[in-house]
Amino acid sequence: WRTDSIKVIWNELRKKKPRKGAITEAVLLAIHWTLVFALIPWHIIPVYILLSGLITAIITTATHQSEEMFENFNPDFVDNQFRSTRDATVRNPFSKWLWGGMQYQLEHHLFPSMPRSKYPALQPILKKFADVNKV
């Protein structure tokens, strides 16, 4: 996902009209990797990458842990997403930063190309949809 993030932002910046915030995202990504290579000793960087991968795996597991086992085929994609993914509740800025937007798994599964900065606004809309449709 590290190289994919760079590839996605690179492709976005090459468009005639990049999306709002793309330049800021690219600058922050460049600052991040500059600081990693400037401040972390080279022999520690693999540990840093493995540790961040472990944290990502733990977060992903937590939001998929309660997935239902589907006995029969269900062609309803939206229903499947509501039944098989879970959002996580984060209560402080550090947790929000640590989860990096992955606390919005349902929103991500339903709208994978939506910028994650939009997920908080989408959450109450999906809650209302679920209540109305009893999913």
Buried (B, 14 or more C-beta within 10 A) or exposed (E): EEEEEBEBBEEBEEEEEBEEEBEEBBEEBEEEEEEBEEEEEEEEEEEEEEEBEEBBEEBEEBBEEEEEEEEEEEEEEBEBBBBBBBBEEBEEEEEEEEBEBBBBBBBBBBBEEEEBEEBEEBBEEBEEBEEEEEB
